[in-house]
C-alpha cells in the first residue's frame, strides 16, 4: 500500500533538496580557482536519487543541467553493482560517457547512509584547459576529438575513499593551467561533500524510506505539472529552420531543422534534416541537445515545476546520428556550445508558430567564446571567456541586455579581475546603439568588448555566430544586428575575423581583439512602437536620432517627439511597405 503524501512534508523536502543543490553551487563559486568557473559561473550542480534520477538542480547553467540523466544512466548501468562508500567518479568524454565536450568535467559522488546507497551528488564544470592544440581547449580548427585534449571515460577518482594519485598526475600533466584545473576539481569534490552532508541531514530528519517515497512523488508531480502545461498548448506540428554561419574564411551555412509536435500532453522534438557533422569542433553531442531543448520548453511553462527528472518524461527528443546535433566518434566538439544555443533558438522559433505571445525572439546566438594563452615574464597564463548579454524581445517587453542568454546562467568576467590577474587590458566594454532588432518591442542591444594583449607571446581562438544569419524577429519584428570580430594591429589597421575561424592567432603586445555580439531580434512591427518609448531609447543612448527615423519613423527634435513630422513619416513608410 502506498504511503499517503503529506503536502507540507512534500514542500519541506522539495525545498530542502533545492537548497542542497544551491549550496553545492555556492561551494564551487566560492572555492574555484579559474575565472571561467569562479566568475563566469560556467558550472552546474544537481542531486540525484539512488536510481540516478535528478531530484534537484542548482540555479546554474541550463544547457548543462539536462545532460545529467545521460551520464547517470551510464554510471548506474556500468558501475551500479560495484559502487562503494567513498567512491568519486570523474568523466568528460562525449563518446560513451555522457559528456558534452572535454573541458566540461563531471565529478559525481555516490551518497550512502550506512551501507545503503541513498543518492548522488553531481557536478559539472568548464575547466580552463585540458590540453589539445590551442590554449583553452576549444579550438574550432580541431578536426577530430583526439586533437582537443585529455579524454576521460567514467573512472573512479576515489575508490572507497582512497585517492587515485595516478589519475590526478595524468590530469596535471595534460593541462596548461594545472593549478587552476586541480583547484577547480577539488572545488567540485567539496561541492559533492556539501551535498552529502545536506542529504544526510534530510535522512536524519525524515528517514531514508520516507525520502524515497517523496522522491517518487516529486517525479510524478513534476511530470503531472509539465503535462498540464503542454496540454494548454495548441496541438499541431510546427517546423522551423535556423542556421549556423559555418566555419572558416568561406563558410558554408549549416542548418538546424526542427519538427515539433504537440500532441495532447506530450511534445515530440525531431531534428531530422539537420546538417551532417563537420570536420571542425562545433559538432554538438546529444546531451547538450537534450539540455537546450528541455530549457526551451521549460521557459514557456507558466507555473512552478520542480527541477527534477520527472518533468522530462513527456518530452521526447531525437536527432539523426552523424549530424551536427548527434555526431559520431571521432568528431571534434570542443566548441559545440554554439549548436546547443541554436537548438534553443530553433525550438523557440517552432513554438512561435503555436504561441507567438509566449516566446522570445532570437537571442545573441549564445556566448562569444574567447580563449587566450601564452607566456609573460616567464609565467604561462590561460583565459577562457564566455561572453553573454542579449535577449530577443517578447510580447509586451523589450529584449534584455547585460544579462545571460536565457539558455544559460553565465556572468561576464569582471574587467578588474582580468586586468589584475592576466596580461590583458580591456579597452572597451559596453552596449552598441541601434543594434537591437526594431519592433513594437525592441530587441536587446549588442555588446562590444576589446582585449589588448600585454604579454610577451599570446595565442587566441574565438567562437561566435549570428553574422550571416542574425537573430530572427517574431510577429513582424525585424532581425537584430549581426555579430563581428576584428583584429586591430599596433598600427591601428583592423581586419575582420570569421565568426568561427579554422585557426588560432599568434599575437604581439599591443594588438587588440574586438568582439561584438549580435543584437536580439524584435517583436511586432516597428512602426507600431510607441514614439515615447523611442524617445526614451534615444535619451538613454540605445537608439540614435537617425535610427529613430530610419527604423521607427519617429522624428525627434530638441529631445522631444515631433508629433506631426512623425505621423507624416510613418504614413509614408507604411505606404512604401504596401
C-alpha positions as CSV (number, residue, x, y, z in Angstrom):
1,X,0.0,0.0,0.0
2,X,1.4,3.4,-1.0
3,X,2.0,5.8,1.9
4,X,-0.1,9.0,1.8
5,X,1.8,12.1,0.7
6,X,1.5,15.0,3.2
7,X,1.6,18.2,1.2
8,X,3.5,20.1,3.9
9,X,6.2,17.4,4.1
10,X,6.3,17.4,0.3
11,X,7.1,21.1,0.2
12,X,9.7,20.8,3.0
13,X,11.5,18.0,1.3
14,X,11.3,19.6,-2.2
15,X,12.7,22.9,-0.9
16,X,15.3,21.1,1.2
17,X,16.6,19.3,-1.9
18,X,16.7,22.6,-3.8
19,X,18.7,24.3,-1.0
20,X,21.2,21.4,-1.0
21,X,21.8,21.8,-4.8
22,X,22.1,25.6,-4.4
23,X,24.6,25.2,-1.5
24,X,26.6,22.9,-3.7
25,X,26.7,25.6,-6.4
26,X,27.8,28.2,-3.9
27,X,30.7,26.0,-2.7
28,X,32.0,25.8,-6.2
29,X,31.7,29.5,-6.8
30,X,33.5,30.4,-3.5
31,X,36.3,27.8,-3.8
32,X,37.0,27.6,-7.5
33,X,40.4,28.8,-8.8
34,X,39.8,29.7,-12.5
35,X,37.9,32.8,-13.7
36,X,35.7,30.7,-16.1
37,X,34.3,28.8,-13.1
38,X,34.6,31.4,-10.3
39,X,33.5,34.5,-12.2
40,X,31.7,33.3,-15.4
41,X,30.0,30.6,-13.3
42,X,30.3,28.0,-16.1
43,X,29.3,25.0,-13.9
44,X,26.3,23.1,-12.7
45,X,25.2,21.1,-9.7
46,X,22.4,18.5,-9.1
47,X,21.2,16.0,-6.6
48,X,20.0,12.5,-7.7
49,X,18.2,9.7,-6.0
50,X,19.5,6.2,-5.7
51,X,18.3,5.3,-9.2
52,X,20.4,8.2,-10.6
53,X,17.4,10.3,-11.4
54,X,17.7,14.0,-10.8
55,X,15.6,15.2,-7.9
56,X,17.0,18.8,-7.6
57,X,19.1,21.2,-9.7
58,X,21.1,24.2,-8.5
59,X,20.4,27.6,-10.1
60,X,23.2,27.2,-12.5
61,X,23.8,26.5,-16.2
62,X,20.6,25.4,-18.1
63,X,22.5,23.9,-21.1
64,X,24.4,21.6,-18.8
65,X,21.7,20.6,-16.3
66,X,19.6,18.5,-18.8
67,X,22.6,16.3,-19.5
68,X,23.0,14.8,-16.0
69,X,20.5,12.0,-16.9
70,X,22.8,10.9,-19.7
71,X,25.8,10.2,-17.6
72,X,23.9,9.0,-14.6
73,X,22.2,6.3,-16.6
74,X,25.6,5.1,-17.7
75,X,27.0,5.1,-14.1
76,X,24.1,3.2,-12.8
77,X,24.3,0.7,-15.6
78,X,28.0,0.2,-15.7
79,X,29.0,0.7,-12.1
80,X,25.9,0.3,-10.0
81,X,26.8,-3.2,-8.7
82,X,30.4,-2.1,-7.6
83,X,29.7,1.3,-6.1
84,X,31.2,1.7,-2.6
85,X,31.1,4.4,0.1
86,X,33.9,6.9,-0.5
87,X,33.8,6.5,-4.3
88,X,34.0,9.6,-6.5
89,X,33.6,9.4,-10.3
90,X,35.1,11.6,-13.0
91,X,34.4,11.8,-16.7
92,X,34.4,14.2,-19.7
93,X,34.3,12.0,-22.8
94,X,31.3,12.8,-25.1
95,X,31.5,9.3,-26.7
96,X,30.2,6.6,-24.4
97,X,30.5,8.6,-21.1
98,X,27.7,11.2,-21.4
99,X,30.0,14.2,-21.8
100,X,29.3,17.4,-23.7
101,X,32.9,18.4,-24.6
102,X,36.3,17.8,-23.0
103,X,36.6,21.0,-20.9
104,X,33.3,20.1,-19.1
105,X,34.4,17.6,-16.4
106,X,31.9,15.7,-14.3
107,X,32.6,15.0,-10.6
108,X,30.0,12.6,-9.1
109,X,29.9,11.2,-5.6
110,X,27.6,8.4,-4.6
111,X,25.9,9.1,-1.2
112,X,25.4,6.4,1.4
113,X,23.5,6.1,4.6
114,X,25.4,3.3,6.4
115,X,25.9,0.7,3.6
116,X,22.8,1.8,1.7
117,X,23.1,3.9,-1.4
118,X,20.8,7.0,-0.9
119,X,21.6,9.1,-3.9
120,X,24.3,11.0,-5.8
121,X,25.8,14.5,-5.6
122,X,26.6,15.5,-9.2
123,X,28.6,18.5,-10.6
124,X,30.0,19.6,-13.9
125,X,32.4,22.5,-14.5
126,X,34.1,24.0,-17.5
127,X,37.8,23.8,-16.9
128,X,40.2,26.4,-18.2
129,X,42.4,23.9,-20.2
130,X,42.5,20.2,-20.7
131,X,45.3,20.1,-23.3
132,X,44.8,19.9,-27.1
133,X,46.1,22.1,-29.9
134,X,45.1,25.5,-28.6
135,X,45.0,27.2,-25.2
136,X,41.7,26.8,-23.5
137,X,41.0,23.5,-25.4
138,X,38.2,25.0,-27.6
139,X,39.9,25.2,-30.9
140,X,37.4,25.5,-33.8
141,X,40.1,24.1,-36.1
142,X,40.3,20.7,-34.4
143,X,39.4,18.1,-37.0
144,X,38.7,15.3,-34.5
145,X,38.4,14.8,-30.8
146,X,42.0,13.4,-30.5
147,X,43.2,17.0,-31.1
148,X,41.1,18.5,-28.4
149,X,42.7,17.3,-25.1
150,X,42.5,14.7,-22.4
151,X,39.6,12.2,-22.7
152,X,38.3,10.7,-19.5
153,X,35.8,7.8,-19.6
154,X,33.9,7.2,-16.4
155,X,36.6,6.5,-13.9
156,X,37.0,6.4,-10.1
157,X,38.9,9.4,-8.9
158,X,38.5,8.0,-5.4
159,X,37.8,4.3,-4.7
160,X,36.3,3.5,-1.3
161,X,37.9,6.7,0.0
162,X,41.4,6.1,-1.5
163,X,42.6,8.8,-3.9
164,X,43.7,7.8,-7.4
165,X,47.0,9.7,-7.4
166,X,47.9,8.3,-10.8
167,X,44.8,9.8,-12.4
168,X,45.5,13.2,-10.7
169,X,49.0,13.2,-12.1
170,X,47.8,12.4,-15.6
171,X,45.3,15.3,-15.4
172,X,48.0,17.6,-14.1
173,X,50.4,16.8,-16.9
174,X,47.8,17.3,-19.6
175,X,46.8,20.9,-18.9
176,X,48.4,24.3,-19.5
177,X,46.9,25.5,-16.2
178,X,47.4,22.7,-13.6
179,X,46.9,24.9,-10.5
180,X,43.5,26.1,-11.8
181,X,42.3,22.7,-13.1
182,X,43.3,20.8,-9.9
183,X,41.9,23.6,-7.8
184,X,38.6,23.5,-9.6
185,X,38.4,19.7,-9.4
186,X,38.8,20.0,-5.6
187,X,36.1,22.7,-5.6
188,X,33.8,20.2,-7.3
189,X,34.7,17.5,-4.8
190,X,34.0,19.9,-1.9
191,X,30.6,20.7,-3.5
192,X,29.8,16.9,-3.6
193,X,30.7,16.7,0.1
194,X,28.3,19.6,0.9
195,X,25.6,17.6,-1.0
196,X,26.5,14.6,1.1
197,X,26.1,16.5,4.3
198,X,22.8,18.0,3.2
199,X,21.3,14.7,2.2
200,X,22.4,13.1,5.5
201,X,20.5,15.8,7.4
202,X,17.4,15.1,5.4
203,X,17.7,11.4,6.0
204,X,18.2,12.0,9.8
205,X,15.1,14.2,9.8
206,X,12.7,12.1,7.7
207,X,14.2,8.7,7.3
208,X,15.5,7.2,4.1
209,X,12.4,5.1,3.4
210,X,10.2,8.2,3.7
211,X,12.5,10.2,1.4
212,X,12.4,7.6,-1.3
213,X,8.6,7.7,-1.2
214,X,8.7,11.5,-1.6
215,X,11.4,11.3,-4.3
216,X,9.0,9.2,-6.4
217,X,6.1,11.6,-5.6
218,X,8.3,14.5,-6.7
219,X,9.0,13.0,-10.1
220,X,5.3,12.2,-10.6
221,X,4.3,15.7,-9.6
222,X,6.8,17.3,-11.9
223,X,5.5,15.1,-14.8
224,X,1.9,15.9,-14.0
225,X,2.6,19.7,-13.9
226,X,4.6,19.5,-17.2
227,X,1.8,17.6,-18.9
228,X,-0.7,20.2,-17.7
229,X,1.5,22.9,-19.3
230,X,1.8,21.0,-22.6
231,X,-2.0,20.4,-22.7
232,X,-2.5,24.2,-22.6
233,X,-0.5,24.5,-25.8
234,X,-2.3,24.1,-29.2
235,X,-1.9,20.7,-30.7
236,X,-0.1,20.6,-34.1
237,X,3.1,20.1,-36.0
238,X,5.4,23.1,-36.2
239,X,8.5,23.1,-38.3
240,X,11.3,25.6,-38.2
241,X,14.7,26.0,-39.8
242,X,17.5,28.0,-38.2
243,X,21.1,28.4,-39.3
244,X,24.7,28.4,-38.2
245,X,27.0,30.7,-40.1
246,X,29.5,27.9,-40.7
247,X,33.3,27.7,-40.2
248,X,36.4,29.2,-41.8
249,X,37.0,32.1,-44.2
250,X,34.5,30.8,-46.7
251,X,31.8,29.3,-44.5
252,X,29.1,27.0,-45.7
253,X,25.8,27.6,-43.9
254,X,24.7,24.8,-41.6
255,X,21.0,24.0,-40.9
256,X,19.3,23.3,-37.6
257,X,15.9,21.8,-38.6
258,X,13.3,21.1,-36.0
259,X,10.0,19.4,-36.3
260,X,8.0,19.9,-33.1
261,X,4.7,18.1,-32.5
262,X,2.4,18.9,-29.6
263,X,0.1,16.0,-29.1
264,X,-2.1,16.1,-26.0
265,X,0.2,16.1,-23.0
266,X,3.3,15.2,-24.9
267,X,5.9,17.0,-27.0
268,X,8.0,15.3,-29.7
269,X,11.0,17.1,-31.0
270,X,12.8,15.7,-34.0
271,X,15.9,17.3,-35.6
272,X,15.7,15.3,-38.9
273,X,17.0,17.4,-41.7
274,X,19.8,19.0,-39.7
275,X,23.2,19.2,-41.4
276,X,25.7,16.4,-41.2
277,X,28.6,16.6,-38.8
278,X,31.6,18.6,-40.0
279,X,35.4,18.4,-39.7
280,X,35.5,21.2,-37.1
281,X,34.9,21.4,-33.4
282,X,31.3,22.7,-33.5
283,X,29.6,19.3,-33.5
284,X,27.2,19.0,-30.6
285,X,26.9,15.7,-28.6
286,X,23.4,14.8,-27.8
287,X,23.4,15.5,-24.1
288,X,23.7,19.3,-24.7
289,X,20.9,19.0,-27.3
290,X,18.7,17.4,-24.6
291,X,19.5,20.3,-22.2
292,X,18.8,23.1,-24.7
293,X,15.5,21.6,-25.8
294,X,14.3,20.9,-22.3
295,X,15.2,24.5,-21.4
296,X,13.2,26.0,-24.3
297,X,10.1,24.0,-23.2
298,X,10.6,25.0,-19.5
299,X,10.8,28.7,-20.5
300,X,7.2,28.5,-21.7
301,X,5.8,27.0,-18.6
302,X,3.8,29.5,-16.6
303,X,3.5,27.5,-13.4
304,X,6.1,26.3,-10.9
305,X,7.6,22.9,-11.9
306,X,10.1,21.1,-9.7
307,X,13.6,20.8,-11.2
308,X,13.6,17.1,-11.2
309,X,13.8,14.5,-13.9
310,X,10.0,13.8,-13.9
311,X,9.3,17.0,-15.9
312,X,11.4,15.5,-18.8
313,X,9.1,12.4,-19.2
314,X,6.5,14.0,-21.5
315,X,9.3,15.4,-23.8
316,X,10.8,13.1,-26.5
317,X,13.9,14.3,-28.3
318,X,15.7,12.7,-31.3
319,X,18.5,13.8,-33.7
320,X,19.9,11.8,-36.6
321,X,23.2,10.1,-35.9
322,X,26.1,11.6,-37.8
323,X,24.5,15.1,-37.7
324,X,25.9,18.2,-36.1
325,X,23.5,17.5,-33.2
326,X,24.4,13.9,-32.7
327,X,27.9,13.3,-34.1
328,X,29.7,10.0,-34.4
329,X,33.2,9.4,-32.9
330,X,35.7,10.9,-33.5
331,X,34.0,14.1,-34.5
332,X,35.5,17.2,-32.8
333,X,33.1,19.0,-30.4
334,X,35.1,21.4,-28.2
335,X,33.2,24.5,-29.4
336,X,29.9,22.7,-29.5
337,X,28.1,25.4,-27.4
338,X,27.1,27.4,-30.5
339,X,24.9,24.4,-31.6
340,X,23.3,24.0,-28.2
341,X,22.2,27.6,-28.1
342,X,20.9,27.4,-31.6
343,X,18.8,24.4,-30.6
344,X,17.2,26.7,-28.0
345,X,16.5,29.3,-30.7
346,X,15.3,26.8,-33.2
347,X,12.8,25.2,-30.8
348,X,11.6,28.7,-29.8
349,X,11.1,29.6,-33.4
350,X,8.9,26.5,-33.9
351,X,6.9,27.3,-30.8
352,X,6.4,30.9,-32.0
353,X,4.1,29.4,-34.7
354,X,1.9,27.9,-31.9
355,X,2.3,30.5,-29.2
356,X,3.6,33.8,-30.6
357,X,2.7,35.8,-27.4
358,X,4.7,33.4,-25.2
359,X,8.1,33.0,-26.9
360,X,11.2,35.1,-27.1
361,X,12.7,36.3,-30.4
362,X,16.2,35.3,-31.5
363,X,19.0,36.0,-28.9
364,X,22.6,36.8,-29.5
365,X,23.4,33.2,-30.5
366,X,25.0,32.1,-27.3
367,X,28.2,33.2,-25.7
368,X,31.1,34.5,-27.6
369,X,33.9,32.2,-26.6
370,X,37.3,33.8,-26.4
371,X,40.3,31.7,-25.2
372,X,43.8,33.1,-25.0
373,X,47.1,31.7,-23.6
374,X,50.7,32.4,-23.7
375,X,53.7,33.5,-21.7
376,X,54.5,36.7,-19.9
377,X,57.6,37.5,-17.8
378,X,58.4,33.8,-17.6
379,X,55.0,32.7,-16.5
380,X,52.3,30.9,-18.5
381,X,48.7,32.0,-18.5
382,X,45.3,30.9,-19.9
383,X,42.0,32.8,-20.0
384,X,38.7,31.4,-21.2
385,X,35.9,34.0,-21.5
386,X,32.3,33.1,-22.3
387,X,30.6,36.5,-23.0
388,X,26.8,36.8,-23.0
389,X,24.4,39.7,-22.8
390,X,21.5,40.0,-25.2
391,X,17.9,38.6,-25.4
392,X,15.4,38.9,-28.1
393,X,12.2,40.8,-27.5
394,X,8.9,39.3,-26.2
395,X,5.3,40.3,-26.3
396,X,5.0,43.4,-24.1
397,X,8.7,43.5,-23.3
398,X,11.9,44.8,-24.9
399,X,14.8,42.4,-25.1
400,X,17.1,42.3,-22.0
401,X,20.7,43.3,-22.3
402,X,23.6,42.9,-19.9
403,X,22.2,39.5,-18.7
404,X,22.9,35.9,-19.5
405,X,21.5,34.2,-22.5
406,X,18.1,32.6,-21.4
407,X,19.6,29.1,-22.0
408,X,22.5,29.8,-19.7
409,X,23.2,31.4,-16.3
410,X,26.6,32.8,-17.0
411,X,28.3,36.1,-16.0
412,X,30.8,38.1,-18.0
413,X,34.1,38.2,-16.1
414,X,34.9,41.4,-14.2
415,X,37.3,43.7,-16.0
416,X,39.2,44.4,-12.8
417,X,39.9,40.8,-12.1
418,X,41.1,40.1,-15.7
419,X,43.4,43.0,-15.6
420,X,44.7,42.2,-12.1
421,X,45.5,38.6,-12.8
422,X,46.4,38.4,-16.5
423,X,48.5,40.3,-19.1
424,X,45.4,41.8,-20.7
425,X,43.8,45.2,-20.7
426,X,40.1,45.8,-21.5
427,X,40.0,48.9,-23.7
428,X,36.2,49.0,-24.3
429,X,33.1,47.3,-22.8
430,X,29.6,48.5,-23.4
431,X,26.4,48.4,-25.5
432,X,26.1,49.2,-29.2
433,X,23.3,51.7,-30.2
434,X,20.8,50.8,-33.0
435,X,21.8,47.1,-32.7
436,X,18.6,45.7,-31.2
437,X,16.1,44.4,-33.8
438,X,13.4,47.0,-34.5
439,X,9.9,46.1,-33.4
440,X,6.9,47.2,-31.4
441,X,9.2,45.7,-28.7
442,X,12.9,46.3,-29.4
443,X,15.4,43.5,-29.3
444,X,18.2,43.8,-26.7
445,X,21.3,45.7,-27.7
446,X,24.6,44.0,-28.8
447,X,27.6,44.4,-26.6
448,X,31.2,45.2,-27.5
449,X,34.4,44.2,-25.7
450,X,38.0,44.9,-26.7
451,X,41.0,43.0,-25.3
452,X,44.5,44.4,-25.6
453,X,47.4,41.9,-25.4
454,X,50.2,42.9,-23.0
455,X,52.0,39.6,-22.9
456,X,55.3,38.6,-24.5
457,X,53.6,35.9,-26.5
458,X,49.9,35.0,-26.9
459,X,47.7,32.7,-29.0
460,X,44.0,33.1,-29.1
461,X,40.9,31.4,-30.6
462,X,37.4,32.8,-30.9
463,X,33.9,31.3,-31.5
464,X,30.9,33.5,-32.3
465,X,27.9,33.3,-34.7
466,X,24.9,35.2,-36.0
467,X,26.8,37.3,-38.6
468,X,25.3,35.9,-41.8
469,X,22.1,34.7,-40.1
470,X,21.3,37.4,-37.5
471,X,18.8,36.8,-34.7
472,X,15.3,36.4,-36.1
473,X,12.3,38.6,-35.1
474,X,8.8,37.4,-34.2
475,X,5.3,38.6,-35.2
476,X,6.7,41.1,-37.7
477,X,9.7,42.1,-35.7
478,X,13.0,42.6,-37.5
479,X,16.3,40.9,-37.1
480,X,19.0,42.1,-34.7
481,X,22.3,43.4,-35.9
482,X,24.9,40.9,-37.0
483,X,28.0,40.0,-34.9
484,X,31.6,40.8,-35.8
485,X,35.1,40.2,-34.6
486,X,38.1,42.3,-35.6
487,X,41.8,42.1,-35.0
488,X,43.4,45.5,-34.7
489,X,47.2,45.7,-35.0
490,X,49.5,48.2,-33.3
491,X,49.4,50.2,-36.5
492,X,45.6,50.8,-36.0
493,X,44.6,48.7,-39.0
494,X,41.7,46.4,-38.5
495,X,40.9,43.2,-40.2
496,X,37.7,41.1,-39.9
497,X,38.0,37.7,-38.3
498,X,35.5,34.9,-39.3
499,X,32.8,34.1,-36.8
500,X,34.4,30.6,-36.4
501,X,37.9,30.7,-37.8
502,X,39.6,27.5,-38.6
503,X,42.9,28.6,-37.0
504,X,44.3,30.1,-33.9
505,X,46.1,33.5,-34.0
506,X,49.6,34.4,-32.7
507,X,49.6,37.9,-31.3
508,X,52.1,40.6,-30.2
509,X,51.9,43.0,-27.3
510,X,49.7,45.9,-28.2
511,X,47.4,44.1,-30.6
512,X,43.7,44.3,-29.9
513,X,40.8,41.9,-30.4
514,X,37.4,43.5,-30.7
515,X,34.3,41.2,-30.2
516,X,30.8,42.5,-31.0
517,X,27.8,40.3,-30.3
518,X,24.7,40.1,-32.4
519,X,21.7,42.2,-31.3
520,X,18.4,40.5,-30.2
521,X,15.5,40.1,-32.6
522,X,12.5,42.4,-32.4
523,X,8.8,41.6,-31.7
524,X,6.0,43.1,-33.6
525,X,6.1,45.8,-36.3
526,X,8.5,48.6,-35.6
527,X,6.1,51.3,-36.9
528,X,3.7,50.3,-34.0
529,X,6.3,51.1,-31.3
530,X,5.2,54.0,-29.1
531,X,7.1,57.2,-30.1
532,X,7.6,57.9,-26.4
533,X,9.5,54.6,-26.0
534,X,11.6,55.5,-29.0
535,X,12.3,58.9,-27.4
536,X,13.3,57.2,-24.1
537,X,15.7,54.9,-26.0
538,X,17.3,58.0,-27.7
539,X,17.7,59.7,-24.4
540,X,19.2,56.5,-22.9
541,X,21.7,56.3,-25.9
542,X,20.2,53.0,-27.1
543,X,18.9,54.4,-30.3
544,X,20.4,57.3,-32.3
545,X,18.4,60.1,-33.9
546,X,18.9,58.6,-37.3
547,X,17.9,55.1,-36.0
548,X,14.7,56.6,-34.6
549,X,13.8,58.0,-38.1
550,X,15.0,55.1,-40.2
551,X,13.8,52.1,-38.1
552,X,10.8,53.5,-36.3
553,X,9.6,56.5,-38.3
554,X,10.0,58.8,-35.2
555,X,11.2,62.3,-35.6
556,X,12.9,63.8,-32.5
557,X,13.9,67.5,-32.2
558,X,15.3,69.1,-29.1
559,X,14.8,65.9,-27.1
560,X,11.0,65.9,-27.9
561,X,8.9,63.9,-30.3
562,X,7.7,66.0,-33.3
563,X,4.2,64.5,-33.5
564,X,3.2,65.9,-36.9
565,X,6.5,65.0,-38.6
566,X,6.4,61.5,-37.0
567,X,2.8,61.0,-38.3
568,X,3.8,62.1,-41.8
569,X,6.9,60.0,-41.9
570,X,5.2,56.8,-40.6
571,X,2.4,57.3,-43.1
572,X,4.9,57.5,-45.9
573,X,6.8,54.5,-44.7
574,X,3.7,52.4,-44.4
575,X,2.6,53.3,-47.9
576,X,6.0,52.1,-49.2
577,X,5.5,48.8,-47.4
578,X,2.2,48.0,-49.0
